[in-house]
Amino acid sequence: MAPREEFLATVLPPALELATAYAASEGDPALFVTTMRRVVDESMQATDPSTATAQLLFGMSALCGILLDDLADHEGTDRAAVLAQVHRLYLAS
């Protein structure tokens, strides 16, 4: 396995678990909250909590990047345009 794929195989599972819980808890956020607490708690209980927390953050960032690239490809645009649209939709007043 190539280094990038090995890294992703290490950091993506918790990120995918959180994203799946988020998607499944549209009407009831309890599933997402419960999953978030468990995943964060697992990071804190790891042999090296700092590394486990960093891996969780890298996993979430990698998942965001993967989804951003897919959305940009689907829309026929680039990452910056997708992020600008997200900013306009969710942050601009």
PyMOL Python script that loads the backbone (N, CA, C, O; Angstrom):
from pymol import cmd

cmd.read_pdbstr("""\
ATOM      1  N   MET A   1       0.849  -1.174   0.000  1.00  0.00           N
ATOM      2  CA  MET A   1       0.000   0.000   0.000  1.00  0.00           C
ATOM      3  C   MET A   1       0.895   1.238   0.000  1.00  0.00           C
ATOM      4  O   MET A   1       1.874   1.310   0.744  1.00  0.00           O
ATOM      5  N   ALA A   2       0.549   2.206  -0.840  1.00  0.00           N
ATOM      6  CA  ALA A   2       1.317   3.445  -0.936  1.00  0.00           C
ATOM      7  C   ALA A   2       1.160   4.253   0.357  1.00  0.00           C
ATOM      8  O   ALA A   2       0.159   4.108   1.060  1.00  0.00           O
ATOM      9  N   PRO A   3       2.143   5.103   0.672  1.00  0.00           N
ATOM     10  CA  PRO A   3       2.080   5.872   1.927  1.00  0.00           C
ATOM     11  C   PRO A   3       0.786   6.683   2.093  1.00  0.00           C
ATOM     12  O   PRO A   3       0.216   6.725   3.184  1.00  0.00           O
ATOM     13  N   ARG A   4       0.328   7.319   1.021  1.00  0.00           N
ATOM     14  CA  ARG A   4      -0.905   8.115   1.121  1.00  0.00           C
ATOM     15  C   ARG A   4      -2.099   7.227   1.451  1.00  0.00           C
ATOM     16  O   ARG A   4      -2.901   7.554   2.326  1.00  0.00           O
ATOM     17  N   GLU A   5      -2.213   6.114   0.756  1.00  0.00           N
ATOM     18  CA  GLU A   5      -3.329   5.205   0.996  1.00  0.00           C
ATOM     19  C   GLU A   5      -3.250   4.600   2.398  1.00  0.00           C
ATOM     20  O   GLU A   5      -4.274   4.399   3.049  1.00  0.00           O
ATOM     21  N   GLU A   6      -2.042   4.313   2.854  1.00  0.00           N
ATOM     22  CA  GLU A   6      -1.864   3.781   4.200  1.00  0.00           C
ATOM     23  C   GLU A   6      -2.275   4.824   5.246  1.00  0.00           C
ATOM     24  O   GLU A   6      -2.934   4.500   6.234  1.00  0.00           O
ATOM     25  N   PHE A   7      -1.882   6.064   5.016  1.00  0.00           N
ATOM     26  CA  PHE A   7      -2.265   7.154   5.916  1.00  0.00           C
ATOM     27  C   PHE A   7      -3.783   7.307   5.955  1.00  0.00           C
ATOM     28  O   PHE A   7      -4.372   7.401   7.031  1.00  0.00           O
ATOM     29  N   LEU A   8      -4.413   7.332   4.788  1.00  0.00           N
ATOM     30  CA  LEU A   8      -5.867   7.478   4.734  1.00  0.00           C
ATOM     31  C   LEU A   8      -6.574   6.304   5.395  1.00  0.00           C
ATOM     32  O   LEU A   8      -7.591   6.488   6.063  1.00  0.00           O
ATOM     33  N   ALA A   9      -6.048   5.113   5.216  1.00  0.00           N
ATOM     34  CA  ALA A   9      -6.652   3.939   5.859  1.00  0.00           C
ATOM     35  C   ALA A   9      -6.572   4.028   7.374  1.00  0.00           C
ATOM     36  O   ALA A   9      -7.382   3.426   8.079  1.00  0.00           O
ATOM     37  N   THR A  10      -5.606   4.771   7.871  1.00  0.00           N
ATOM     38  CA  THR A  10      -5.450   4.954   9.313  1.00  0.00           C
ATOM     39  C   THR A  10      -6.384   6.034   9.849  1.00  0.00           C
ATOM     40  O   THR A  10      -6.997   5.856  10.902  1.00  0.00           O
ATOM     41  N   VAL A  11      -6.497   7.149   9.134  1.00  0.00           N
ATOM     42  CA  VAL A  11      -7.212   8.309   9.676  1.00  0.00           C
ATOM     43  C   VAL A  11      -8.666   8.443   9.223  1.00  0.00           C
ATOM     44  O   VAL A  11      -9.446   9.128   9.883  1.00  0.00           O
ATOM     45  N   LEU A  12      -9.050   7.807   8.116  1.00  0.00           N
ATOM     46  CA  LEU A  12     -10.410   7.993   7.613  1.00  0.00           C
ATOM     47  C   LEU A  12     -11.510   7.258   8.373  1.00  0.00           C
ATOM     48  O   LEU A  12     -12.612   7.799   8.466  1.00  0.00           O
ATOM     49  N   PRO A  13     -11.290   6.063   8.924  1.00  0.00           N
ATOM     50  CA  PRO A  13     -12.415   5.359   9.552  1.00  0.00           C
ATOM     51  C   PRO A  13     -13.200   6.162  10.595  1.00  0.00           C
ATOM     52  O   PRO A  13     -14.428   6.195  10.515  1.00  0.00           O
ATOM     53  N   PRO A  14     -12.551   6.810  11.568  1.00  0.00           N
ATOM     54  CA  PRO A  14     -13.358   7.589  12.515  1.00  0.00           C
ATOM     55  C   PRO A  14     -14.080   8.768  11.847  1.00  0.00           C
ATOM     56  O   PRO A  14     -15.210   9.095  12.211  1.00  0.00           O
ATOM     57  N   ALA A  15     -13.428   9.397  10.877  1.00  0.00           N
ATOM     58  CA  ALA A  15     -14.049  10.515  10.170  1.00  0.00           C
ATOM     59  C   ALA A  15     -15.282  10.048   9.396  1.00  0.00           C
ATOM     60  O   ALA A  15     -16.317  10.714   9.408  1.00  0.00           O
ATOM     61  N   LEU A  16     -15.167   8.912   8.730  1.00  0.00           N
ATOM     62  CA  LEU A  16     -16.316   8.361   8.014  1.00  0.00           C
ATOM     63  C   LEU A  16     -17.428   7.955   8.972  1.00  0.00           C
ATOM     64  O   LEU A  16     -18.609   8.114   8.662  1.00  0.00           O
ATOM     65  N   GLU A  17     -17.055   7.437  10.123  1.00  0.00           N
ATOM     66  CA  GLU A  17     -18.052   7.070  11.129  1.00  0.00           C
ATOM     67  C   GLU A  17     -18.822   8.301  11.594  1.00  0.00           C
ATOM     68  O   GLU A  17     -20.046   8.260  11.717  1.00  0.00           O
ATOM     69  N   LEU A  18     -18.107   9.395  11.852  1.00  0.00           N
ATOM     70  CA  LEU A  18     -18.769  10.628  12.265  1.00  0.00           C
ATOM     71  C   LEU A  18     -19.661  11.190  11.162  1.00  0.00           C
ATOM     72  O   LEU A  18     -20.787  11.615  11.419  1.00  0.00           O
ATOM     73  N   ALA A  19     -19.147  11.187   9.931  1.00  0.00           N
ATOM     74  CA  ALA A  19     -19.940  11.710   8.818  1.00  0.00           C
ATOM     75  C   ALA A  19     -21.177  10.853   8.576  1.00  0.00           C
ATOM     76  O   ALA A  19     -22.245  11.378   8.262  1.00  0.00           O
ATOM     77  N   THR A  20     -21.040   9.549   8.719  1.00  0.00           N
ATOM     78  CA  THR A  20     -22.183   8.650   8.552  1.00  0.00           C
ATOM     79  C   THR A  20     -23.222   8.903   9.637  1.00  0.00           C
ATOM     80  O   THR A  20     -24.419   8.934   9.354  1.00  0.00           O
ATOM     81  N   ALA A  21     -22.776   9.081  10.867  1.00  0.00           N
ATOM     82  CA  ALA A  21     -23.708   9.382  11.968  1.00  0.00           C
ATOM     83  C   ALA A  21     -24.393  10.720  11.724  1.00  0.00           C
ATOM     84  O   ALA A  21     -25.585  10.865  11.994  1.00  0.00           O
ATOM     85  N   TYR A  22     -23.653  11.692  11.221  1.00  0.00           N
ATOM     86  CA  TYR A  22     -24.233  13.000  10.916  1.00  0.00           C
ATOM     87  C   TYR A  22     -25.320  12.861   9.850  1.00  0.00           C
ATOM     88  O   TYR A  22     -26.409  13.419   9.985  1.00  0.00           O
ATOM     89  N   ALA A  23     -25.015  12.120   8.802  1.00  0.00           N
ATOM     90  CA  ALA A  23     -25.986  11.932   7.716  1.00  0.00           C
ATOM     91  C   ALA A  23     -27.221  11.168   8.186  1.00  0.00           C
ATOM     92  O   ALA A  23     -28.335  11.447   7.744  1.00  0.00           O
ATOM     93  N   ALA A  24     -27.022  10.215   9.075  1.00  0.00           N
ATOM     94  CA  ALA A  24     -28.133   9.380   9.543  1.00  0.00           C
ATOM     95  C   ALA A  24     -28.966  10.054  10.624  1.00  0.00           C
ATOM     96  O   ALA A  24     -30.051   9.574  10.953  1.00  0.00           O
ATOM     97  N   SER A  25     -28.478  11.152  11.181  1.00  0.00           N
ATOM     98  CA  SER A  25     -29.185  11.770  12.310  1.00  0.00           C
ATOM     99  C   SER A  25     -29.868  13.070  11.918  1.00  0.00           C
ATOM    100  O   SER A  25     -30.012  13.976  12.738  1.00  0.00           O
ATOM    101  N   GLU A  26     -30.284  13.157  10.677  1.00  0.00           N
ATOM    102  CA  GLU A  26     -30.897  14.390  10.170  1.00  0.00           C
ATOM    103  C   GLU A  26     -32.068  14.869  11.030  1.00  0.00           C
ATOM    104  O   GLU A  26     -32.157  16.058  11.338  1.00  0.00           O
ATOM    105  N   GLY A  27     -32.954  13.973  11.416  1.00  0.00           N
ATOM    106  CA  GLY A  27     -34.108  14.367  12.207  1.00  0.00           C
ATOM    107  C   GLY A  27     -33.871  14.325  13.702  1.00  0.00           C
ATOM    108  O   GLY A  27     -34.614  14.935  14.471  1.00  0.00           O
ATOM    109  N   ASP A  28     -32.843  13.611  14.115  1.00  0.00           N
ATOM    110  CA  ASP A  28     -32.560  13.440  15.536  1.00  0.00           C
ATOM    111  C   ASP A  28     -31.049  13.453  15.735  1.00  0.00           C
ATOM    112  O   ASP A  28     -30.385  12.467  15.415  1.00  0.00           O
ATOM    113  N   PRO A  29     -30.491  14.537  16.251  1.00  0.00           N
ATOM    114  CA  PRO A  29     -29.035  14.644  16.373  1.00  0.00           C
ATOM    115  C   PRO A  29     -28.413  13.750  17.439  1.00  0.00           C
ATOM    116  O   PRO A  29     -27.193  13.754  17.601  1.00  0.00           O
ATOM    117  N   ALA A  30     -29.217  12.988  18.166  1.00  0.00           N
ATOM    118  CA  ALA A  30     -28.673  12.165  19.256  1.00  0.00           C
ATOM    119  C   ALA A  30     -27.631  11.165  18.761  1.00  0.00           C
ATOM    120  O   ALA A  30     -26.616  10.954  19.425  1.00  0.00           O
ATOM    121  N   LEU A  31     -27.866  10.550  17.610  1.00  0.00           N
ATOM    122  CA  LEU A  31     -26.909   9.581  17.069  1.00  0.00           C
ATOM    123  C   LEU A  31     -25.559  10.243  16.821  1.00  0.00           C
ATOM    124  O   LEU A  31     -24.515   9.699  17.178  1.00  0.00           O
ATOM    125  N   PHE A  32     -25.590  11.414  16.211  1.00  0.00           N
ATOM    126  CA  PHE A  32     -24.337  12.123  15.927  1.00  0.00           C
ATOM    127  C   PHE A  32     -23.628  12.511  17.225  1.00  0.00           C
ATOM    128  O   PHE A  32     -22.419  12.315  17.353  1.00  0.00           O
ATOM    129  N   VAL A  33     -24.364  13.052  18.174  1.00  0.00           N
ATOM    130  CA  VAL A  33     -23.772  13.470  19.451  1.00  0.00           C
ATOM    131  C   VAL A  33     -23.152  12.278  20.168  1.00  0.00           C
ATOM    132  O   VAL A  33     -22.035  12.368  20.677  1.00  0.00           O
ATOM    133  N   THR A  34     -23.872  11.168  20.209  1.00  0.00           N
ATOM    134  CA  THR A  34     -23.362   9.956  20.851  1.00  0.00           C
ATOM    135  C   THR A  34     -22.100   9.459  20.156  1.00  0.00           C
ATOM    136  O   THR A  34     -21.122   9.103  20.813  1.00  0.00           O
ATOM    137  N   THR A  35     -22.127   9.436  18.833  1.00  0.00           N
ATOM    138  CA  THR A  35     -20.967   8.975  18.066  1.00  0.00           C
ATOM    139  C   THR A  35     -19.785   9.918  18.275  1.00  0.00           C
ATOM    140  O   THR A  35     -18.654   9.464  18.449  1.00  0.00           O
ATOM    141  N   MET A  36     -20.036  11.211  18.260  1.00  0.00           N
ATOM    142  CA  MET A  36     -18.965  12.191  18.460  1.00  0.00           C
ATOM    143  C   MET A  36     -18.323  11.998  19.836  1.00  0.00           C
ATOM    144  O   MET A  36     -17.098  11.982  19.959  1.00  0.00           O
ATOM    145  N   ARG A  37     -19.140  11.855  20.848  1.00  0.00           N
ATOM    146  CA  ARG A  37     -18.598  11.665  22.199  1.00  0.00           C
ATOM    147  C   ARG A  37     -17.748  10.400  22.278  1.00  0.00           C
ATOM    148  O   ARG A  37     -16.676  10.414  22.883  1.00  0.00           O
ATOM    149  N   ARG A  38     -18.215   9.308  21.672  1.00  0.00           N
ATOM    150  CA  ARG A  38     -17.479   8.056  21.721  1.00  0.00           C
ATOM    151  C   ARG A  38     -16.156   8.167  20.976  1.00  0.00           C
ATOM    152  O   ARG A  38     -15.119   7.741  21.485  1.00  0.00           O
ATOM    153  N   VAL A  39     -16.184   8.738  19.770  1.00  0.00           N
ATOM    154  CA  VAL A  39     -14.963   8.840  18.962  1.00  0.00           C
ATOM    155  C   VAL A  39     -13.939   9.743  19.654  1.00  0.00           C
ATOM    156  O   VAL A  39     -12.752   9.418  19.693  1.00  0.00           O
ATOM    157  N   VAL A  40     -14.388  10.860  20.191  1.00  0.00           N
ATOM    158  CA  VAL A  40     -13.466  11.756  20.901  1.00  0.00           C
ATOM    159  C   VAL A  40     -12.948  11.073  22.165  1.00  0.00           C
ATOM    160  O   VAL A  40     -11.761  11.168  22.477  1.00  0.00           O
ATOM    161  N   ASP A  41     -13.821  10.391  22.889  1.00  0.00           N
ATOM    162  CA  ASP A  41     -13.398   9.673  24.093  1.00  0.00           C
ATOM    163  C   ASP A  41     -12.351   8.608  23.760  1.00  0.00           C
ATOM    164  O   ASP A  41     -11.378   8.442  24.495  1.00  0.00           O
ATOM    165  N   GLU A  42     -12.550   7.891  22.656  1.00  0.00           N
ATOM    166  CA  GLU A  42     -11.561   6.889  22.235  1.00  0.00           C
ATOM    167  C   GLU A  42     -10.209   7.551  21.973  1.00  0.00           C
ATOM    168  O   GLU A  42      -9.168   6.988  22.310  1.00  0.00           O
ATOM    169  N   SER A  43     -10.220   8.732  21.379  1.00  0.00           N
ATOM    170  CA  SER A  43      -8.966   9.455  21.141  1.00  0.00           C
ATOM    171  C   SER A  43      -8.294   9.823  22.454  1.00  0.00           C
ATOM    172  O   SER A  43      -7.077   9.704  22.595  1.00  0.00           O
ATOM    173  N   MET A  44      -9.092  10.267  23.408  1.00  0.00           N
ATOM    174  CA  MET A  44      -8.549  10.676  24.704  1.00  0.00           C
ATOM    175  C   MET A  44      -8.042   9.490  25.523  1.00  0.00           C
ATOM    176  O   MET A  44      -7.155   9.652  26.362  1.00  0.00           O
ATOM    177  N   GLN A  45      -8.594   8.304  25.287  1.00  0.00           N
ATOM    178  CA  GLN A  45      -8.189   7.112  26.030  1.00  0.00           C
ATOM    179  C   GLN A  45      -7.053   6.342  25.351  1.00  0.00           C
ATOM    180  O   GLN A  45      -6.564   5.355  25.899  1.00  0.00           O
ATOM    181  N   ALA A  46      -6.638   6.778  24.184  1.00  0.00           N
ATOM    182  CA  ALA A  46      -5.573   6.096  23.442  1.00  0.00           C
ATOM    183  C   ALA A  46      -4.248   6.197  24.213  1.00  0.00           C
ATOM    184  O   ALA A  46      -4.093   7.034  25.102  1.00  0.00           O
ATOM    185  N   THR A  47      -3.317   5.339  23.855  1.00  0.00           N
ATOM    186  CA  THR A  47      -1.994   5.356  24.476  1.00  0.00           C
ATOM    187  C   THR A  47      -1.349   6.732  24.338  1.00  0.00           C
ATOM    188  O   THR A  47      -0.705   7.217  25.268  1.00  0.00           O
ATOM    189  N   ASP A  48      -1.522   7.355  23.185  1.00  0.00           N
ATOM    190  CA  ASP A  48      -0.993   8.699  22.928  1.00  0.00           C
ATOM    191  C   ASP A  48      -2.161   9.583  22.478  1.00  0.00           C
ATOM    192  O   ASP A  48      -2.431   9.685  21.281  1.00  0.00           O
ATOM    193  N   PRO A  49      -2.849  10.218  23.420  1.00  0.00           N
ATOM    194  CA  PRO A  49      -4.029  11.012  23.083  1.00  0.00           C
ATOM    195  C   PRO A  49      -3.756  12.143  22.079  1.00  0.00           C
ATOM    196  O   PRO A  49      -4.608  12.450  21.246  1.00  0.00           O
ATOM    197  N   SER A  50      -2.593  12.748  22.158  1.00  0.00           N
ATOM    198  CA  SER A  50      -2.278  13.839  21.223  1.00  0.00           C
ATOM    199  C   SER A  50      -2.221  13.334  19.790  1.00  0.00           C
ATOM    200  O   SER A  50      -2.756  13.966  18.880  1.00  0.00           O
ATOM    201  N   THR A  51      -1.571  12.195  19.593  1.00  0.00           N
ATOM    202  CA  THR A  51      -1.484  11.620  18.257  1.00  0.00           C
ATOM    203  C   THR A  51      -2.860  11.172  17.782  1.00  0.00           C
ATOM    204  O   THR A  51      -3.222  11.402  16.628  1.00  0.00           O
ATOM    205  N   ALA A  52      -3.629  10.536  18.661  1.00  0.00           N
ATOM    206  CA  ALA A  52      -4.965  10.074  18.281  1.00  0.00           C
ATOM    207  C   ALA A  52      -5.872  11.247  17.911  1.00  0.00           C
ATOM    208  O   ALA A  52      -6.655  11.152  16.965  1.00  0.00           O
ATOM    209  N   THR A  53      -5.770  12.339  18.642  1.00  0.00           N
ATOM    210  CA  THR A  53      -6.569  13.525  18.336  1.00  0.00           C
ATOM    211  C   THR A  53      -6.132  14.141  17.020  1.00  0.00           C
ATOM    212  O   THR A  53      -6.968  14.550  16.214  1.00  0.00           O
ATOM    213  N   ALA A  54      -4.829  14.209  16.800  1.00  0.00           N
ATOM    214  CA  ALA A  54      -4.322  14.736  15.529  1.00  0.00           C
ATOM    215  C   ALA A  54      -4.785  13.859  14.370  1.00  0.00           C
ATOM    216  O   ALA A  54      -5.146  14.378  13.314  1.00  0.00           O
ATOM    217  N   GLN A  55      -4.783  12.537  14.551  1.00  0.00           N
ATOM    218  CA  GLN A  55      -5.253  11.639  13.492  1.00  0.00           C
ATOM    219  C   GLN A  55      -6.732  11.866  13.204  1.00  0.00           C
ATOM    220  O   GLN A  55      -7.151  11.818  12.048  1.00  0.00           O
ATOM    221  N   LEU A  56      -7.526  12.113  14.243  1.00  0.00           N
ATOM    222  CA  LEU A  56      -8.939  12.406  14.034  1.00  0.00           C
ATOM    223  C   LEU A  56      -9.102  13.694  13.231  1.00  0.00           C
ATOM    224  O   LEU A  56      -9.915  13.755  12.308  1.00  0.00           O
ATOM    225  N   LEU A  57      -8.334  14.717  13.579  1.00  0.00           N
ATOM    226  CA  LEU A  57      -8.401  15.974  12.829  1.00  0.00           C
ATOM    227  C   LEU A  57      -7.932  15.797  11.386  1.00  0.00           C
ATOM    228  O   LEU A  57      -8.547  16.329  10.463  1.00  0.00           O
ATOM    229  N   PHE A  58      -6.849  15.054  11.191  1.00  0.00           N
ATOM    230  CA  PHE A  58      -6.381  14.784   9.834  1.00  0.00           C
ATOM    231  C   PHE A  58      -7.429  13.998   9.046  1.00  0.00           C
ATOM    232  O   PHE A  58      -7.640  14.251   7.860  1.00  0.00           O
ATOM    233  N   GLY A  59      -8.077  13.053   9.707  1.00  0.00           N
ATOM    234  CA  GLY A  59      -9.115  12.272   9.040  1.00  0.00           C
ATOM    235  C   GLY A  59     -10.277  13.133   8.602  1.00  0.00           C
ATOM    236  O   GLY A  59     -10.768  12.995   7.482  1.00  0.00           O
ATOM    237  N   MET A  60     -10.727  14.030   9.486  1.00  0.00           N
ATOM    238  CA  MET A  60     -11.821  14.927   9.122  1.00  0.00           C
ATOM    239  C   MET A  60     -11.396  15.860   7.986  1.00  0.00           C
ATOM    240  O   MET A  60     -12.173  16.126   7.069  1.00  0.00           O
ATOM    241  N   SER A  61     -10.160  16.354   8.055  1.00  0.00           N
ATOM    242  CA  SER A  61      -9.656  17.227   6.994  1.00  0.00           C
ATOM    243  C   SER A  61      -9.545  16.475   5.667  1.00  0.00           C
ATOM    244  O   SER A  61      -9.908  17.003   4.615  1.00  0.00           O
ATOM    245  N   ALA A  62      -9.045  15.251   5.722  1.00  0.00           N
ATOM    246  CA  ALA A  62      -8.912  14.454   4.502  1.00  0.00           C
ATOM    247  C   ALA A  62     -10.284  14.170   3.903  1.00  0.00           C
ATOM    248  O   ALA A  62     -10.464  14.259   2.689  1.00  0.00           O
ATOM    249  N   LEU A  63     -11.251  13.829   4.750  1.00  0.00           N
ATOM    250  CA  LEU A  63     -12.599  13.570   4.255  1.00  0.00           C
ATOM    251  C   LEU A  63     -13.186  14.829   3.622  1.00  0.00           C
ATOM    252  O   LEU A  63     -13.802  14.761   2.558  1.00  0.00           O
ATOM    253  N   CYS A  64     -13.000  15.968   4.267  1.00  0.00           N
ATOM    254  CA  CYS A  64     -13.475  17.234   3.689  1.00  0.00           C
ATOM    255  C   CYS A  64     -12.830  17.490   2.327  1.00  0.00           C
ATOM    256  O   CYS A  64     -13.503  17.911   1.386  1.00  0.00           O
ATOM    257  N   GLY A  65     -11.542  17.238   2.229  1.00  0.00           N
ATOM    258  CA  GLY A  65     -10.841  17.436   0.966  1.00  0.00           C
ATOM    259  C   GLY A  65     -11.349  16.513  -0.129  1.00  0.00           C
ATOM    260  O   GLY A  65     -11.534  16.933  -1.272  1.00  0.00           O
ATOM    261  N   ILE A  66     -11.572  15.261   0.222  1.00  0.00           N
ATOM    262  CA  ILE A  66     -12.098  14.292  -0.749  1.00  0.00           C
ATOM    263  C   ILE A  66     -13.468  14.740  -1.251  1.00  0.00           C
ATOM    264  O   ILE A  66     -13.730  14.738  -2.453  1.00  0.00           O
ATOM    265  N   LEU A  67     -14.333  15.120  -0.323  1.00  0.00           N
ATOM    266  CA  LEU A  67     -15.682  15.555  -0.696  1.00  0.00           C
ATOM    267  C   LEU A  67     -15.651  16.869  -1.464  1.00  0.00           C
ATOM    268  O   LEU A  67     -16.436  17.064  -2.392  1.00  0.00           O
ATOM    269  N   LEU A  68     -14.755  17.767  -1.085  1.00  0.00           N
ATOM    270  CA  LEU A  68     -14.603  19.029  -1.804  1.00  0.00           C
ATOM    271  C   LEU A  68     -14.178  18.788  -3.242  1.00  0.00           C
ATOM    272  O   LEU A  68     -14.727  19.394  -4.163  1.00  0.00           O
ATOM    273  N   ASP A  69     -13.205  17.907  -3.441  1.00  0.00           N
ATOM    274  CA  ASP A  69     -12.763  17.583  -4.798  1.00  0.00           C
ATOM    275  C   ASP A  69     -13.889  16.956  -5.614  1.00  0.00           C
ATOM    276  O   ASP A  69     -14.078  17.302  -6.780  1.00  0.00           O
ATOM    277  N   ASP A  70     -14.639  16.035  -5.006  1.00  0.00           N
ATOM    278  CA  ASP A  70     -15.747  15.396  -5.716  1.00  0.00           C
ATOM    279  C   ASP A  70     -16.822  16.410  -6.090  1.00  0.00           C
ATOM    280  O   ASP A  70     -17.349  16.372  -7.202  1.00  0.00           O
ATOM    281  N   LEU A  71     -17.146  17.306  -5.181  1.00  0.00           N
ATOM    282  CA  LEU A  71     -18.157  18.320  -5.464  1.00  0.00           C
ATOM    283  C   LEU A  71     -17.679  19.276  -6.550  1.00  0.00           C
ATOM    284  O   LEU A  71     -18.447  19.638  -7.442  1.00  0.00           O
ATOM    285  N   ALA A  72     -16.426  19.683  -6.479  1.00  0.00           N
ATOM    286  CA  ALA A  72     -15.882  20.563  -7.511  1.00  0.00           C
ATOM    287  C   ALA A  72     -15.924  19.879  -8.874  1.00  0.00           C
ATOM    288  O   ALA A  72     -16.296  20.503  -9.868  1.00  0.00           O
ATOM    289  N   ASP A  73     -15.549  18.611  -8.928  1.00  0.00           N
ATOM    290  CA  ASP A  73     -15.613  17.862 -10.185  1.00  0.00           C
ATOM    291  C   ASP A  73     -17.045  17.777 -10.701  1.00  0.00           C
ATOM    292  O   ASP A  73     -17.297  17.979 -11.889  1.00  0.00           O
ATOM    293  N   HIS A  74     -17.978  17.479  -9.804  1.00  0.00           N
ATOM    294  CA  HIS A  74     -19.387  17.349 -10.170  1.00  0.00           C
ATOM    295  C   HIS A  74     -19.941  18.674 -10.705  1.00  0.00           C
ATOM    296  O   HIS A  74     -20.717  18.687 -11.661  1.00  0.00           O
ATOM    297  N   GLU A  75     -19.541  19.777 -10.088  1.00  0.00           N
ATOM    298  CA  GLU A  75     -20.029  21.091 -10.483  1.00  0.00           C
ATOM    299  C   GLU A  75     -19.246  21.678 -11.664  1.00  0.00           C
ATOM    300  O   GLU A  75     -19.640  22.700 -12.227  1.00  0.00           O
ATOM    301  N   GLY A  76     -18.147  21.033 -12.030  1.00  0.00           N
ATOM    302  CA  GLY A  76     -17.332  21.538 -13.129  1.00  0.00           C
ATOM    303  C   GLY A  76     -16.613  22.834 -12.776  1.00  0.00           C
ATOM    304  O   GLY A  76     -16.446  23.720 -13.615  1.00  0.00           O
ATOM    305  N   THR A  77     -16.192  22.925 -11.527  1.00  0.00           N
ATOM    306  CA  THR A  77     -15.518  24.129 -11.050  1.00  0.00           C
ATOM    307  C   THR A  77     -14.289  23.724 -10.241  1.00  0.00           C
ATOM    308  O   THR A  77     -13.844  22.579 -10.319  1.00  0.00           O
ATOM    309  N   ASP A  78     -13.750  24.643  -9.479  1.00  0.00           N
ATOM    310  CA  ASP A  78     -12.581  24.305  -8.666  1.00  0.00           C
ATOM    311  C   ASP A  78     -12.913  24.424  -7.182  1.00  0.00           C
ATOM    312  O   ASP A  78     -13.999  24.865  -6.805  1.00  0.00           O
ATOM    313  N   ARG A  79     -11.961  24.024  -6.354  1.00  0.00           N
ATOM    314  CA  ARG A  79     -12.155  24.051  -4.902  1.00  0.00           C
ATOM    315  C   ARG A  79     -12.515  25.445  -4.392  1.00  0.00           C
ATOM    316  O   ARG A  79     -13.425  25.604  -3.579  1.00  0.00           O
ATOM    317  N   ALA A  80     -11.790  26.450  -4.881  1.00  0.00           N
ATOM    318  CA  ALA A  80     -12.007  27.816  -4.403  1.00  0.00           C
ATOM    319  C   ALA A  80     -13.436  28.276  -4.671  1.00  0.00           C
ATOM    320  O   ALA A  80     -14.041  28.934  -3.824  1.00  0.00           O
ATOM    321  N   ALA A  81     -13.974  27.945  -5.819  1.00  0.00           N
ATOM    322  CA  ALA A  81     -15.350  28.343  -6.144  1.00  0.00           C
ATOM    323  C   ALA A  81     -16.351  27.641  -5.233  1.00  0.00           C
ATOM    324  O   ALA A  81     -17.328  28.250  -4.798  1.00  0.00           O
ATOM    325  N   VAL A  82     -16.116  26.371  -4.946  1.00  0.00           N
ATOM    326  CA  VAL A  82     -17.007  25.635  -4.039  1.00  0.00           C
ATOM    327  C   VAL A  82     -16.956  26.262  -2.649  1.00  0.00           C
ATOM    328  O   VAL A  82     -17.998  26.487  -2.034  1.00  0.00           O
ATOM    329  N   LEU A  83     -15.765  26.544  -2.154  1.00  0.00           N
ATOM    330  CA  LEU A  83     -15.628  27.151  -0.829  1.00  0.00           C
ATOM    331  C   LEU A  83     -16.246  28.543  -0.779  1.00  0.00           C
ATOM    332  O   LEU A  83     -16.846  28.916   0.229  1.00  0.00           O
ATOM    333  N   ALA A  84     -16.108  29.312  -1.850  1.00  0.00           N
ATOM    334  CA  ALA A  84     -16.737  30.639  -1.896  1.00  0.00           C
ATOM    335  C   ALA A  84     -18.256  30.509  -1.832  1.00  0.00           C
ATOM    336  O   ALA A  84     -18.921  31.308  -1.173  1.00  0.00           O
ATOM    337  N   GLN A  85     -18.800  29.516  -2.509  1.00  0.00           N
ATOM    338  CA  GLN A  85     -20.246  29.291  -2.476  1.00  0.00           C
ATOM    339  C   GLN A  85     -20.701  28.884  -1.067  1.00  0.00           C
ATOM    340  O   GLN A  85     -21.732  29.358  -0.589  1.00  0.00           O
ATOM    341  N   VAL A  86     -19.948  28.023  -0.415  1.00  0.00           N
ATOM    342  CA  VAL A  86     -20.275  27.628   0.962  1.00  0.00           C
ATOM    343  C   VAL A  86     -20.249  28.863   1.862  1.00  0.00           C
ATOM    344  O   VAL A  86     -21.124  29.040   2.710  1.00  0.00           O
ATOM    345  N   HIS A  87     -19.255  29.700   1.675  1.00  0.00           N
ATOM    346  CA  HIS A  87     -19.169  30.924   2.471  1.00  0.00           C
ATOM    347  C   HIS A  87     -20.392  31.800   2.242  1.00  0.00           C
ATOM    348  O   HIS A  87     -20.986  32.302   3.196  1.00  0.00           O
ATOM    349  N   ARG A  88     -20.770  31.986   0.981  1.00  0.00           N
ATOM    350  CA  ARG A  88     -21.938  32.813   0.670  1.00  0.00           C
ATOM    351  C   ARG A  88     -23.213  32.226   1.274  1.00  0.00           C
ATOM    352  O   ARG A  88     -24.044  32.965   1.802  1.00  0.00           O
ATOM    353  N   LEU A  89     -23.373  30.903   1.200  1.00  0.00           N
ATOM    354  CA  LEU A  89     -24.592  30.272   1.665  1.00  0.00           C
ATOM    355  C   LEU A  89     -24.714  30.211   3.187  1.00  0.00           C
ATOM    356  O   LEU A  89     -25.809  30.365   3.729  1.00  0.00           O
ATOM    357  N   TYR A  90     -23.598  29.989   3.875  1.00  0.00           N
ATOM    358  CA  TYR A  90     -23.671  29.704   5.302  1.00  0.00           C
ATOM    359  C   TYR A  90     -23.076  30.766   6.223  1.00  0.00           C
ATOM    360  O   TYR A  90     -23.378  30.779   7.416  1.00  0.00           O
ATOM    361  N   LEU A  91     -22.240  31.652   5.695  1.00  0.00           N
ATOM    362  CA  LEU A  91     -21.575  32.622   6.566  1.00  0.00           C
ATOM    363  C   LEU A  91     -21.887  34.063   6.257  1.00  0.00           C
ATOM    364  O   LEU A  91     -21.865  34.904   7.156  1.00  0.00           O
ATOM    365  N   ALA A  92     -22.179  34.370   5.006  1.00  0.00           N
ATOM    366  CA  ALA A  92     -22.459  35.768   4.633  1.00  0.00           C
ATOM    367  C   ALA A  92     -23.837  36.168   5.127  1.00  0.00           C
ATOM    368  O   ALA A  92     -24.791  35.394   5.047  1.00  0.00           O
ATOM    369  N   SER A  93     -23.924  37.349   5.623  1.00  0.00           N
ATOM    370  CA  SER A  93     -25.221  37.841   6.125  1.00  0.00           C
ATOM    371  C   SER A  93     -25.999  38.547   5.059  1.00  0.00           C
ATOM    372  O   SER A  93     -27.107  39.020   5.313  1.00  0.00           O
TER     373      SER A  93
END
""", "prot")
cmd.dss("prot")
cmd.show_as("cartoon", "prot")
cmd.util.cbc("prot")
cmd.orient("prot")
